[in-house]
């Protein structure tokens, strides 16, 4: 039987849409653009609610920061100035907008370390039970289930973070709906990171947000282009199975050094990093600073 003219037109429209989609995807791959921006949230009430960050349409991932205390049976969640009871509903709202929500462990202030493999397992179990879908009834964010864990290890020693990463990754598939546990990390740009190097060598991290700030040896500047480029290439070549994000402060006041103006980022820096096949996007510290400067709005189309 010959198809009707309306059926043929419908098929033609579908074929055209598929062709356009392929062209757009090929174009994105050729330019290296992803449009993905990760931002840290949770350290001041002045940054607004989590819901507002996700509702802005600017971010693909929001990282709640920080679990500043863990190890040895001690745990401390520090969300300075925020109402914990509002976070759970906001997490669900973010996820309805297809924004990943992770919990960052560590940070630059706190008390944390892993004394042994058994300690790492206990921390993994705590994160699973209280944040990732476990069975504990008394949870900080109610019945909201976070998408994963970010490692921002800046204090203490490097031991057993590789064990913690493996234990956490083993929970993938056990979450509601069989969802994966996303793992990300935020190492310093000098390669390899002295605290996270061993953990990253496990190959279980999905994304790595390399902090190219507060590190003059590898920060971008007009006089440091070669060192910046070499550091970026080391990170991307060492993590072929994960995506690598360029971590930056969203304002000059957000870091001691390493700030790049939006114009310079778009014209000079993104063309360097987007050459890498596993370029993932840009990470910004933090929502507070981004809200003040509008940094992500200025770079979103170029990322």
ABEGO torsion letter per residue (X at the ends): XBBBAAAAAAAAAAAAAAAAAAAAAAAAAAAGBAGBBBBBBGABAAAEBAAAAAAAGABABBBBOBBABBEGGBBBBBBBGBBAAAAAAAAAAAAAAGBBBBBBBEEABEBBBBABAAAAAAAAAAAAAAAAGBABABBAAEABBBAEBBBBBABEBABGAAAAAAAAAAABGABBGGBBBBBBBBBBABOBBAAAAAAAAAGABABBBBBBBGBAAABBBAAAAAAAAAAAAAAAAABAABBBBBBBBABAAABABGBBBAAAAAAAAAAAAAABAABAEBBBOBAAAAAAAGAAAAAAAAX
